[in-house]
């Protein structure tokens, strides 16, 4: 079955959807995404502190300068 004849909704372009949520303002969309990232990293910090060290020992994110976890 080819993509042209497949049934169902077209795939969602998340980048377009985010821009539409911000009325096409790319700068506000980027600011929103960065704020979301910061919130997730803060939750990861709290989770790493609350978890036992045996489960998360040695885990680190791959992005330099970001959250490094506990352990």
PDB file of N, CA, C, O and CB in Angstrom:
ATOM      1  N   UNK A   1       0.849  -1.167   0.000  1.00  0.00           N
ATOM      2  CA  UNK A   1       0.000   0.000   0.000  1.00  0.00           C
ATOM      3  C   UNK A   1       0.898   1.235   0.000  1.00  0.00           C
ATOM      4  O   UNK A   1       1.788   1.350   0.843  1.00  0.00           O
ATOM      5  CB  UNK A   1      -0.967  -0.005   1.222  1.00  0.00           C
ATOM      6  N   UNK A   2       0.678   2.144  -0.921  1.00  0.00           N
ATOM      7  CA  UNK A   2       1.516   3.331  -1.011  1.00  0.00           C
ATOM      8  C   UNK A   2       1.013   4.414  -0.068  1.00  0.00           C
ATOM      9  O   UNK A   2      -0.116   4.358   0.419  1.00  0.00           O
ATOM     10  CB  UNK A   2       1.556   3.854  -2.450  1.00  0.00           C
ATOM     11  N   UNK A   3       1.872   5.403   0.182  1.00  0.00           N
ATOM     12  CA  UNK A   3       1.517   6.498   1.080  1.00  0.00           C
ATOM     13  C   UNK A   3       0.355   7.307   0.517  1.00  0.00           C
ATOM     14  O   UNK A   3      -0.433   7.861   1.284  1.00  0.00           O
ATOM     15  CB  UNK A   3       2.727   7.407   1.320  1.00  0.00           C
ATOM     16  N   UNK A   4       0.233   7.387  -0.810  1.00  0.00           N
ATOM     17  CA  UNK A   4      -0.819   8.188  -1.434  1.00  0.00           C
ATOM     18  C   UNK A   4      -2.191   7.556  -1.239  1.00  0.00           C
ATOM     19  O   UNK A   4      -3.196   8.266  -1.235  1.00  0.00           O
ATOM     20  CB  UNK A   4      -0.535   8.368  -2.922  1.00  0.00           C
ATOM     21  N   UNK A   5      -2.255   6.227  -1.075  1.00  0.00           N
ATOM     22  CA  UNK A   5      -3.540   5.555  -0.935  1.00  0.00           C
ATOM     23  C   UNK A   5      -3.830   5.100   0.493  1.00  0.00           C
ATOM     24  O   UNK A   5      -4.874   4.502   0.754  1.00  0.00           O
ATOM     25  CB  UNK A   5      -3.590   4.372  -1.854  1.00  0.00           C
ATOM     26  N   UNK A   6      -2.924   5.379   1.407  1.00  0.00           N
ATOM     27  CA  UNK A   6      -3.148   4.923   2.785  1.00  0.00           C
ATOM     28  C   UNK A   6      -4.283   5.713   3.419  1.00  0.00           C
ATOM     29  O   UNK A   6      -4.506   6.883   3.110  1.00  0.00           O
ATOM     30  CB  UNK A   6      -1.860   5.066   3.628  1.00  0.00           C
ATOM     31  N   UNK A   7      -4.995   5.034   4.319  1.00  0.00           N
ATOM     32  CA  UNK A   7      -6.112   5.668   4.996  1.00  0.00           C
ATOM     33  C   UNK A   7      -5.667   6.234   6.333  1.00  0.00           C
ATOM     34  O   UNK A   7      -4.603   5.881   6.842  1.00  0.00           O
ATOM     35  CB  UNK A   7      -7.258   4.676   5.191  1.00  0.00           C
ATOM     36  N   UNK A   8      -6.480   7.107   6.898  1.00  0.00           N
ATOM     37  CA  UNK A   8      -6.181   7.689   8.194  1.00  0.00           C
ATOM     38  C   UNK A   8      -5.748   9.137   8.049  1.00  0.00           C
ATOM     39  O   UNK A   8      -5.531   9.632   6.942  1.00  0.00           O
ATOM     40  CB  UNK A   8      -5.103   6.884   8.904  1.00  0.00           C
ATOM     41  N   UNK A   9      -5.626   9.803   9.182  1.00  0.00           N
ATOM     42  CA  UNK A   9      -5.252  11.215   9.146  1.00  0.00           C
ATOM     43  C   UNK A   9      -3.809  11.404   8.698  1.00  0.00           C
ATOM     44  O   UNK A   9      -2.975  10.522   8.903  1.00  0.00           O
ATOM     45  CB  UNK A   9      -5.456  11.848  10.513  1.00  0.00           C
ATOM     46  N   UNK A  10      -3.512  12.530   8.098  1.00  0.00           N
ATOM     47  CA  UNK A  10      -2.119  12.783   7.701  1.00  0.00           C
ATOM     48  C   UNK A  10      -1.250  12.938   8.944  1.00  0.00           C
ATOM     49  O   UNK A  10      -1.751  13.312  10.004  1.00  0.00           O
ATOM     50  CB  UNK A  10      -2.016  14.052   6.806  1.00  0.00           C
ATOM     51  N   UNK A  11       0.031  12.657   8.827  1.00  0.00           N
ATOM     52  CA  UNK A  11       0.910  12.780   9.993  1.00  0.00           C
ATOM     53  C   UNK A  11       0.951  14.226  10.490  1.00  0.00           C
ATOM     54  O   UNK A  11       0.936  15.167   9.696  1.00  0.00           O
ATOM     55  CB  UNK A  11       2.335  12.295   9.647  1.00  0.00           C
ATOM     56  N   UNK A  12       1.001  14.387  11.790  1.00  0.00           N
ATOM     57  CA  UNK A  12       1.038  15.700  12.411  1.00  0.00           C
ATOM     58  C   UNK A  12       2.444  16.268  12.335  1.00  0.00           C
ATOM     59  O   UNK A  12       3.404  15.618  12.751  1.00  0.00           O
ATOM     60  CB  UNK A  12       0.561  15.629  13.868  1.00  0.00           C
ATOM     61  N   UNK A  13       2.568  17.468  11.810  1.00  0.00           N
ATOM     62  CA  UNK A  13       3.852  18.160  11.805  1.00  0.00           C
ATOM     63  C   UNK A  13       3.913  18.958  13.100  1.00  0.00           C
ATOM     64  O   UNK A  13       3.307  20.024  13.210  1.00  0.00           O
ATOM     65  CB  UNK A  13       4.022  19.091  10.530  1.00  0.00           C
ATOM     66  N   UNK A  14       4.639  18.445  14.068  1.00  0.00           N
ATOM     67  CA  UNK A  14       4.664  19.052  15.396  1.00  0.00           C
ATOM     68  C   UNK A  14       5.223  20.466  15.377  1.00  0.00           C
ATOM     69  O   UNK A  14       4.770  21.319  16.141  1.00  0.00           O
ATOM     70  CB  UNK A  14       5.478  18.199  16.338  1.00  0.00           C
ATOM     71  N   UNK A  15       6.194  20.725  14.521  1.00  0.00           N
ATOM     72  CA  UNK A  15       6.767  22.070  14.449  1.00  0.00           C
ATOM     73  C   UNK A  15       5.711  23.076  14.001  1.00  0.00           C
ATOM     74  O   UNK A  15       5.620  24.175  14.548  1.00  0.00           O
ATOM     75  CB  UNK A  15       7.972  22.096  13.489  1.00  0.00           C
ATOM     76  N   UNK A  16       4.915  22.693  13.004  1.00  0.00           N
ATOM     77  CA  UNK A  16       3.851  23.577  12.528  1.00  0.00           C
ATOM     78  C   UNK A  16       2.803  23.764  13.622  1.00  0.00           C
ATOM     79  O   UNK A  16       2.307  24.873  13.821  1.00  0.00           O
ATOM     80  CB  UNK A  16       3.199  23.009  11.244  1.00  0.00           C
ATOM     81  N   UNK A  17       2.469  22.700  14.321  1.00  0.00           N
ATOM     82  CA  UNK A  17       1.474  22.786  15.389  1.00  0.00           C
ATOM     83  C   UNK A  17       1.941  23.725  16.507  1.00  0.00           C
ATOM     84  O   UNK A  17       1.144  24.499  17.038  1.00  0.00           O
ATOM     85  CB  UNK A  17       1.186  21.388  15.960  1.00  0.00           C
ATOM     86  N   UNK A  18       3.223  23.659  16.862  1.00  0.00           N
ATOM     87  CA  UNK A  18       3.750  24.539  17.907  1.00  0.00           C
ATOM     88  C   UNK A  18       3.708  25.990  17.448  1.00  0.00           C
ATOM     89  O   UNK A  18       3.342  26.879  18.218  1.00  0.00           O
ATOM     90  CB  UNK A  18       5.191  24.138  18.281  1.00  0.00           C
ATOM     91  N   UNK A  19       4.080  26.229  16.201  1.00  0.00           N
ATOM     92  CA  UNK A  19       4.011  27.601  15.679  1.00  0.00           C
ATOM     93  C   UNK A  19       2.580  28.113  15.657  1.00  0.00           C
ATOM     94  O   UNK A  19       2.336  29.280  15.962  1.00  0.00           O
ATOM     95  CB  UNK A  19       4.608  27.668  14.270  1.00  0.00           C
ATOM     96  N   UNK A  20       1.645  27.266  15.305  1.00  0.00           N
ATOM     97  CA  UNK A  20       0.241  27.679  15.291  1.00  0.00           C
ATOM     98  C   UNK A  20      -0.239  28.030  16.700  1.00  0.00           C
ATOM     99  O   UNK A  20      -1.023  28.964  16.870  1.00  0.00           O
ATOM    100  CB  UNK A  20      -0.639  26.566  14.694  1.00  0.00           C
ATOM    101  N   UNK A  21       0.223  27.293  17.708  1.00  0.00           N
ATOM    102  CA  UNK A  21      -0.149  27.596  19.093  1.00  0.00           C
ATOM    103  C   UNK A  21       0.352  28.978  19.527  1.00  0.00           C
ATOM    104  O   UNK A  21      -0.214  29.604  20.423  1.00  0.00           O
ATOM    105  CB  UNK A  21       0.406  26.523  20.033  1.00  0.00           C
ATOM    106  N   UNK A  22       1.415  29.435  18.879  1.00  0.00           N
ATOM    107  CA  UNK A  22       2.003  30.740  19.210  1.00  0.00           C
ATOM    108  C   UNK A  22       1.717  31.770  18.109  1.00  0.00           C
ATOM    109  O   UNK A  22       2.439  32.757  17.968  1.00  0.00           O
ATOM    110  CB  UNK A  22       3.526  30.603  19.423  1.00  0.00           C
ATOM    111  N   UNK A  23       0.659  31.527  17.337  1.00  0.00           N
ATOM    112  CA  UNK A  23       0.236  32.451  16.273  1.00  0.00           C
ATOM    113  C   UNK A  23       1.364  32.806  15.309  1.00  0.00           C
ATOM    114  O   UNK A  23       1.461  33.945  14.852  1.00  0.00           O
ATOM    115  CB  UNK A  23      -0.315  33.722  16.886  1.00  0.00           C
ATOM    116  N   UNK A  24       2.209  31.835  15.003  1.00  0.00           N
ATOM    117  CA  UNK A  24       3.291  32.029  14.044  1.00  0.00           C
ATOM    118  C   UNK A  24       4.507  32.742  14.590  1.00  0.00           C
ATOM    119  O   UNK A  24       5.452  32.990  13.842  1.00  0.00           O
ATOM    120  CB  UNK A  24       2.787  32.779  12.891  1.00  0.00           C
ATOM    121  N   UNK A  25       4.519  33.079  15.863  1.00  0.00           N
ATOM    122  CA  UNK A  25       5.646  33.783  16.473  1.00  0.00           C
ATOM    123  C   UNK A  25       6.718  32.762  16.858  1.00  0.00           C
ATOM    124  O   UNK A  25       6.606  32.090  17.883  1.00  0.00           O
ATOM    125  CB  UNK A  25       5.186  34.607  17.720  1.00  0.00           C
ATOM    126  N   UNK A  26       7.752  32.654  16.031  1.00  0.00           N
ATOM    127  CA  UNK A  26       8.792  31.647  16.240  1.00  0.00           C
ATOM    128  C   UNK A  26       9.569  31.897  17.527  1.00  0.00           C
ATOM    129  O   UNK A  26       9.936  30.947  18.218  1.00  0.00           O
ATOM    130  CB  UNK A  26       9.749  31.626  15.055  1.00  0.00           C
ATOM    131  N   UNK A  27       9.823  33.152  17.856  1.00  0.00           N
ATOM    132  CA  UNK A  27      10.577  33.462  19.059  1.00  0.00           C
ATOM    133  C   UNK A  27       9.823  33.023  20.312  1.00  0.00           C
ATOM    134  O   UNK A  27      10.427  32.467  21.230  1.00  0.00           O
ATOM    135  CB  UNK A  27      10.878  34.952  19.121  1.00  0.00           C
ATOM    136  N   UNK A  28       8.539  33.260  20.362  1.00  0.00           N
ATOM    137  CA  UNK A  28       7.732  32.821  21.503  1.00  0.00           C
ATOM    138  C   UNK A  28       7.646  31.296  21.555  1.00  0.00           C
ATOM    139  O   UNK A  28       7.633  30.715  22.640  1.00  0.00           O
ATOM    140  CB  UNK A  28       6.319  33.429  21.428  1.00  0.00           C
ATOM    141  N   UNK A  29       7.589  30.647  20.401  1.00  0.00           N
ATOM    142  CA  UNK A  29       7.555  29.182  20.369  1.00  0.00           C
ATOM    143  C   UNK A  29       8.848  28.611  20.940  1.00  0.00           C
ATOM    144  O   UNK A  29       8.817  27.647  21.705  1.00  0.00           O
ATOM    145  CB  UNK A  29       7.334  28.671  18.927  1.00  0.00           C
ATOM    146  N   UNK A  30       9.975  29.198  20.574  1.00  0.00           N
ATOM    147  CA  UNK A  30      11.263  28.734  21.099  1.00  0.00           C
ATOM    148  C   UNK A  30      11.338  28.965  22.595  1.00  0.00           C
ATOM    149  O   UNK A  30      11.789  28.092  23.337  1.00  0.00           O
ATOM    150  CB  UNK A  30      12.429  29.446  20.393  1.00  0.00           C
ATOM    151  N   UNK A  31      10.902  30.133  23.048  1.00  0.00           N
ATOM    152  CA  UNK A  31      10.914  30.422  24.490  1.00  0.00           C
ATOM    153  C   UNK A  31      10.060  29.407  25.253  1.00  0.00           C
ATOM    154  O   UNK A  31      10.438  28.957  26.334  1.00  0.00           O
ATOM    155  CB  UNK A  31      10.401  31.858  24.760  1.00  0.00           C
ATOM    156  N   UNK A  32       8.922  29.056  24.687  1.00  0.00           N
ATOM    157  CA  UNK A  32       8.030  28.089  25.319  1.00  0.00           C
ATOM    158  C   UNK A  32       8.686  26.714  25.401  1.00  0.00           C
ATOM    159  O   UNK A  32       8.609  26.049  26.434  1.00  0.00           O
ATOM    160  CB  UNK A  32       6.708  28.000  24.549  1.00  0.00           C
ATOM    161  N   UNK A  33       9.325  26.290  24.324  1.00  0.00           N
ATOM    162  CA  UNK A  33       9.999  24.988  24.315  1.00  0.00           C
ATOM    163  C   UNK A  33      11.157  24.950  25.312  1.00  0.00           C
ATOM    164  O   UNK A  33      11.372  23.941  25.983  1.00  0.00           O
ATOM    165  CB  UNK A  33      10.512  24.667  22.907  1.00  0.00           C
ATOM    166  N   UNK A  34      11.898  26.052  25.406  1.00  0.00           N
ATOM    167  CA  UNK A  34      12.994  26.103  26.379  1.00  0.00           C
ATOM    168  C   UNK A  34      12.471  26.048  27.809  1.00  0.00           C
ATOM    169  O   UNK A  34      13.077  25.407  28.667  1.00  0.00           O
ATOM    170  CB  UNK A  34      13.826  27.372  26.177  1.00  0.00           C
ATOM    171  N   UNK A  35      11.363  26.708  28.067  1.00  0.00           N
ATOM    172  CA  UNK A  35      10.763  26.659  29.409  1.00  0.00           C
ATOM    173  C   UNK A  35      10.293  25.242  29.728  1.00  0.00           C
ATOM    174  O   UNK A  35      10.462  24.772  30.853  1.00  0.00           O
ATOM    175  CB  UNK A  35       9.578  27.654  29.516  1.00  0.00           C
ATOM    176  N   UNK A  36       9.710  24.566  28.754  1.00  0.00           N
ATOM    177  CA  UNK A  36       9.287  23.175  28.952  1.00  0.00           C
ATOM    178  C   UNK A  36      10.487  22.288  29.252  1.00  0.00           C
ATOM    179  O   UNK A  36      10.431  21.440  30.142  1.00  0.00           O
ATOM    180  CB  UNK A  36       8.539  22.652  27.711  1.00  0.00           C
ATOM    181  N   UNK A  37      11.571  22.483  28.511  1.00  0.00           N
ATOM    182  CA  UNK A  37      12.788  21.695  28.739  1.00  0.00           C
ATOM    183  C   UNK A  37      13.315  21.914  30.147  1.00  0.00           C
ATOM    184  O   UNK A  37      13.684  20.958  30.830  1.00  0.00           O
ATOM    185  CB  UNK A  37      13.870  22.058  27.710  1.00  0.00           C
ATOM    186  N   UNK A  38      13.353  23.166  30.584  1.00  0.00           N
ATOM    187  CA  UNK A  38      13.839  23.468  31.929  1.00  0.00           C
ATOM    188  C   UNK A  38      12.972  22.802  32.997  1.00  0.00           C
ATOM    189  O   UNK A  38      13.491  22.303  33.995  1.00  0.00           O
ATOM    190  CB  UNK A  38      13.873  24.981  32.153  1.00  0.00           C
ATOM    191  N   UNK A  39      11.664  22.791  32.790  1.00  0.00           N
ATOM    192  CA  UNK A  39      10.755  22.157  33.747  1.00  0.00           C
ATOM    193  C   UNK A  39      11.006  20.650  33.817  1.00  0.00           C
ATOM    194  O   UNK A  39      10.997  20.071  34.903  1.00  0.00           O
ATOM    195  CB  UNK A  39       9.288  22.433  33.362  1.00  0.00           C
ATOM    196  N   UNK A  40      11.229  20.021  32.677  1.00  0.00           N
ATOM    197  CA  UNK A  40      11.495  18.576  32.651  1.00  0.00           C
ATOM    198  C   UNK A  40      12.827  18.279  33.335  1.00  0.00           C
ATOM    199  O   UNK A  40      12.927  17.317  34.096  1.00  0.00           O
ATOM    200  CB  UNK A  40      11.506  18.042  31.191  1.00  0.00           C
ATOM    201  N   UNK A  41      13.855  19.097  33.072  1.00  0.00           N
ATOM    202  CA  UNK A  41      15.146  18.872  33.719  1.00  0.00           C
ATOM    203  C   UNK A  41      15.042  19.017  35.236  1.00  0.00           C
ATOM    204  O   UNK A  41      15.697  18.280  35.972  1.00  0.00           O
ATOM    205  CB  UNK A  41      16.190  19.846  33.171  1.00  0.00           C
ATOM    206  N   UNK A  42      14.225  19.960  35.711  1.00  0.00           N
ATOM    207  CA  UNK A  42      14.041  20.124  37.151  1.00  0.00           C
ATOM    208  C   UNK A  42      13.359  18.890  37.751  1.00  0.00           C
ATOM    209  O   UNK A  42      13.716  18.449  38.843  1.00  0.00           O
ATOM    210  CB  UNK A  42      13.212  21.393  37.447  1.00  0.00           C
ATOM    211  N   UNK A  43      12.390  18.343  37.041  1.00  0.00           N
ATOM    212  CA  UNK A  43      11.735  17.117  37.515  1.00  0.00           C
ATOM    213  C   UNK A  43      12.719  15.949  37.542  1.00  0.00           C
ATOM    214  O   UNK A  43      12.679  15.121  38.452  1.00  0.00           O
ATOM    215  CB  UNK A  43      10.528  16.770  36.622  1.00  0.00           C
ATOM    216  N   UNK A  44      13.600  15.885  36.545  1.00  0.00           N
ATOM    217  CA  UNK A  44      14.618  14.833  36.535  1.00  0.00           C
ATOM    218  C   UNK A  44      15.567  14.967  37.713  1.00  0.00           C
ATOM    219  O   UNK A  44      15.962  13.966  38.312  1.00  0.00           O
ATOM    220  CB  UNK A  44      15.405  14.867  35.232  1.00  0.00           C
ATOM    221  N   UNK A  45      15.936  16.198  38.051  1.00  0.00           N
ATOM    222  CA  UNK A  45      16.811  16.419  39.224  1.00  0.00           C
ATOM    223  C   UNK A  45      16.148  15.891  40.491  1.00  0.00           C
ATOM    224  O   UNK A  45      16.763  15.170  41.277  1.00  0.00           O
ATOM    225  CB  UNK A  45      17.142  17.929  39.388  1.00  0.00           C
ATOM    226  N   UNK A  46      14.894  16.260  40.673  1.00  0.00           N
ATOM    227  CA  UNK A  46      14.175  15.822  41.873  1.00  0.00           C
ATOM    228  C   UNK A  46      14.026  14.310  41.894  1.00  0.00           C
ATOM    229  O   UNK A  46      14.162  13.694  42.952  1.00  0.00           O
ATOM    230  CB  UNK A  46      12.796  16.487  41.948  1.00  0.00           C
ATOM    231  N   UNK A  47      13.753  13.709  40.768  1.00  0.00           N
ATOM    232  CA  UNK A  47      13.598  12.257  40.689  1.00  0.00           C
ATOM    233  C   UNK A  47      14.912  11.555  40.986  1.00  0.00           C
ATOM    234  O   UNK A  47      14.934  10.550  41.696  1.00  0.00           O
ATOM    235  CB  UNK A  47      13.084  11.845  39.309  1.00  0.00           C
ATOM    236  N   UNK A  48      16.015  12.080  40.444  1.00  0.00           N
ATOM    237  CA  UNK A  48      17.317  11.460  40.672  1.00  0.00           C
ATOM    238  C   UNK A  48      17.693  11.495  42.146  1.00  0.00           C
ATOM    239  O   UNK A  48      18.290  10.551  42.663  1.00  0.00           O
ATOM    240  CB  UNK A  48      18.391  12.157  39.842  1.00  0.00           C
ATOM    241  N   UNK A  49      17.343  12.585  42.820  1.00  0.00           N
ATOM    242  CA  UNK A  49      17.646  12.697  44.247  1.00  0.00           C
ATOM    243  C   UNK A  49      16.804  11.703  45.045  1.00  0.00           C
ATOM    244  O   UNK A  49      17.285  11.108  46.008  1.00  0.00           O
ATOM    245  CB  UNK A  49      17.395  14.140  44.747  1.00  0.00           C
ATOM    246  N   UNK A  50      15.544  11.527  44.640  1.00  0.00           N
ATOM    247  CA  UNK A  50      14.630  10.656  45.377  1.00  0.00           C
ATOM    248  C   UNK A  50      14.884   9.172  45.123  1.00  0.00           C
ATOM    249  O   UNK A  50      14.533   8.339  45.958  1.00  0.00           O
ATOM    250  CB  UNK A  50      13.207  10.990  45.014  1.00  0.00           C
ATOM    251  N   UNK A  51      15.478   8.835  44.002  1.00  0.00           N
ATOM    252  CA  UNK A  51      15.698   7.424  43.664  1.00  0.00           C
ATOM    253  C   UNK A  51      16.887   6.866  44.429  1.00  0.00           C
ATOM    254  O   UNK A  51      17.781   7.601  44.848  1.00  0.00           O
ATOM    255  CB  UNK A  51      15.919   7.257  42.153  1.00  0.00           C
ATOM    256  N   UNK A  52      16.878   5.557  44.600  1.00  0.00           N
ATOM    257  CA  UNK A  52      18.034   4.899  45.200  1.00  0.00           C
ATOM    258  C   UNK A  52      19.208   4.971  44.252  1.00  0.00           C
ATOM    259  O   UNK A  52      19.025   4.921  43.036  1.00  0.00           O
ATOM    260  CB  UNK A  52      17.719   3.437  45.556  1.00  0.00           C
ATOM    261  N   UNK A  53      20.395   5.085  44.781  1.00  0.00           N
ATOM    262  CA  UNK A  53      21.578   5.220  43.935  1.00  0.00           C
ATOM    263  C   UNK A  53      21.883   3.968  43.123  1.00  0.00           C
ATOM    264  O   UNK A  53      22.558   4.061  42.098  1.00  0.00           O
ATOM    265  CB  UNK A  53      22.768   5.565  44.781  1.00  0.00           C
ATOM    266  N   UNK A  54      21.420   2.827  43.537  1.00  0.00           N
ATOM    267  CA  UNK A  54      21.699   1.608  42.785  1.00  0.00           C
ATOM    268  C   UNK A  54      21.019   1.570  41.432  1.00  0.00           C
ATOM    269  O   UNK A  54      21.527   0.941  40.504  1.00  0.00           O
ATOM    270  CB  UNK A  54      21.280   0.418  43.578  1.00  0.00           C
ATOM    271  N   UNK A  55      19.878   2.232  41.302  1.00  0.00           N
ATOM    272  CA  UNK A  55      19.120   2.191  40.058  1.00  0.00           C
ATOM    273  C   UNK A  55      19.679   3.157  39.030  1.00  0.00           C
ATOM    274  O   UNK A  55      19.695   2.839  37.841  1.00  0.00           O
ATOM    275  CB  UNK A  55      17.663   2.506  40.321  1.00  0.00           C
ATOM    276  N   UNK A  56      20.134   4.316  39.449  1.00  0.00           N
ATOM    277  CA  UNK A  56      20.552   5.339  38.491  1.00  0.00           C
ATOM    278  C   UNK A  56      22.064   5.571  38.469  1.00  0.00           C
ATOM    279  O   UNK A  56      22.525   6.536  37.860  1.00  0.00           O
ATOM    280  CB  UNK A  56      19.857   6.633  38.805  1.00  0.00           C
ATOM    281  N   UNK A  57      22.813   4.734  39.098  1.00  0.00           N
ATOM    282  CA  UNK A  57      24.260   4.943  39.194  1.00  0.00           C
ATOM    283  C   UNK A  57      24.893   5.077  37.807  1.00  0.00           C
ATOM    284  O   UNK A  57      24.713   4.222  36.941  1.00  0.00           O
ATOM    285  CB  UNK A  57      24.915   3.783  39.962  1.00  0.00           C
ATOM    286  N   UNK A  58      25.625   6.153  37.621  1.00  0.00           N
ATOM    287  CA  UNK A  58      26.356   6.354  36.384  1.00  0.00           C
ATOM    288  C   UNK A  58      25.568   6.991  35.260  1.00  0.00           C
ATOM    289  O   UNK A  58      26.138   7.277  34.207  1.00  0.00           O
ATOM    290  CB  UNK A  58      26.869   5.076  35.926  1.00  0.00           C
ATOM    291  N   UNK A  59      24.284   7.224  35.443  1.00  0.00           N
ATOM    292  CA  UNK A  59      23.487   7.786  34.354  1.00  0.00           C
ATOM    293  C   UNK A  59      23.779   9.261  34.183  1.00  0.00           C
ATOM    294  O   UNK A  59      23.841  10.001  35.164  1.00  0.00           O
ATOM    295  CB  UNK A  59      21.998   7.573  34.608  1.00  0.00           C
ATOM    296  N   UNK A  60      23.956   9.687  32.969  1.00  0.00           N
ATOM    297  CA  UNK A  60      24.180  11.093  32.649  1.00  0.00           C
ATOM    298  C   UNK A  60      23.462  11.426  31.338  1.00  0.00           C
ATOM    299  O   UNK A  60      23.307  10.560  30.477  1.00  0.00           O
ATOM    300  CB  UNK A  60      25.707  11.408  32.546  1.00  0.00           C
ATOM    301  N   UNK A  61      23.021  12.692  31.187  1.00  0.00           N
ATOM    302  CA  UNK A  61      22.457  13.119  29.910  1.00  0.00           C
ATOM    303  C   UNK A  61      23.589  13.289  28.917  1.00  0.00           C
ATOM    304  O   UNK A  61      24.751  13.388  29.311  1.00  0.00           O
ATOM    305  CB  UNK A  61      21.644  14.438  30.059  1.00  0.00           C
ATOM    306  N   UNK A  62      23.267  13.324  27.650  1.00  0.00           N
ATOM    307  CA  UNK A  62      24.280  13.464  26.617  1.00  0.00           C
ATOM    308  C   UNK A  62      24.550  14.926  26.249  1.00  0.00           C
ATOM    309  O   UNK A  62      25.547  15.217  25.588  1.00  0.00           O
ATOM    310  CB  UNK A  62      23.859  12.699  25.387  1.00  0.00           C
ATOM    311  N   UNK A  63      23.686  15.840  26.663  1.00  0.00           N
ATOM    312  CA  UNK A  63      23.846  17.241  26.298  1.00  0.00           C
ATOM    313  C   UNK A  63      24.779  17.909  27.299  1.00  0.00           C
ATOM    314  O   UNK A  63      24.462  17.972  28.487  1.00  0.00           O
ATOM    315  CB  UNK A  63      22.473  17.967  26.248  1.00  0.00           C
ATOM    316  N   UNK A  64      25.940  18.414  26.836  1.00  0.00           N
ATOM    317  CA  UNK A  64      26.885  19.048  27.769  1.00  0.00           C
ATOM    318  C   UNK A  64      26.284  20.278  28.435  1.00  0.00           C
ATOM    319  O   UNK A  64      25.539  21.037  27.814  1.00  0.00           O
ATOM    320  CB  UNK A  64      28.169  19.436  27.039  1.00  0.00           C
ATOM    321  N   UNK A  65      26.616  20.462  29.692  1.00  0.00           N
ATOM    322  CA  UNK A  65      26.163  21.630  30.419  1.00  0.00           C
ATOM    323  C   UNK A  65      24.747  21.545  30.962  1.00  0.00           C
ATOM    324  O   UNK A  65      24.230  22.520  31.507  1.00  0.00           O
ATOM    325  CB  UNK A  65      26.265  22.797  29.552  1.00  0.00           C
ATOM    326  N   UNK A  66      24.117  20.387  30.817  1.00  0.00           N
ATOM    327  CA  UNK A  66      22.755  20.222  31.301  1.00  0.00           C
ATOM    328  C   UNK A  66      22.760  19.317  32.527  1.00  0.00           C
ATOM    329  O   UNK A  66      23.812  19.013  33.089  1.00  0.00           O
ATOM    330  CB  UNK A  66      21.842  19.643  30.194  1.00  0.00           C
ATOM    331  N   UNK A  67      21.580  18.899  32.925  1.00  0.00           N
ATOM    332  CA  UNK A  67      21.391  18.036  34.081  1.00  0.00           C
ATOM    333  C   UNK A  67      22.305  16.824  34.018  1.00  0.00           C
ATOM    334  O   UNK A  67      22.399  16.170  32.980  1.00  0.00           O
ATOM    335  CB  UNK A  67      19.943  17.592  34.178  1.00  0.00           C
ATOM    336  N   UNK A  68      22.979  16.521  35.118  1.00  0.00           N
ATOM    337  CA  UNK A  68      23.900  15.382  35.138  1.00  0.00           C
ATOM    338  C   UNK A  68      23.456  14.280  36.057  1.00  0.00           C
ATOM    339  O   UNK A  68      24.127  13.251  36.135  1.00  0.00           O
ATOM    340  CB  UNK A  68      25.261  15.830  35.540  1.00  0.00           C
ATOM    341  N   UNK A  69      22.359  14.445  36.753  1.00  0.00           N
ATOM    342  CA  UNK A  69      21.843  13.383  37.607  1.00  0.00           C
ATOM    343  C   UNK A  69      22.662  13.200  38.869  1.00  0.00           C
ATOM    344  O   UNK A  69      23.697  13.836  39.063  1.00  0.00           O
ATOM    345  CB  UNK A  69      21.796  12.094  36.849  1.00  0.00           C
ATOM    346  N   UNK A  70      22.185  12.337  39.698  1.00  0.00           N
ATOM    347  CA  UNK A  70      22.877  11.993  40.934  1.00  0.00           C
ATOM    348  C   UNK A  70      23.360  10.565  40.798  1.00  0.00           C
ATOM    349  O   UNK A  70      22.640   9.731  40.250  1.00  0.00           O
ATOM    350  CB  UNK A  70      21.952  12.166  42.189  1.00  0.00           C
ATOM    351  N   UNK A  71      24.540  10.257  41.271  1.00  0.00           N
ATOM    352  CA  UNK A  71      24.951   8.875  41.253  1.00  0.00           C
ATOM    353  C   UNK A  71      26.189   8.626  40.612  1.00  0.00           C
ATOM    354  O   UNK A  71      26.629   7.478  40.543  1.00  0.00           O
ATOM    355  CB  UNK A  71      24.001   8.083  40.652  1.00  0.00           C
TER     356      UNK A  71
END
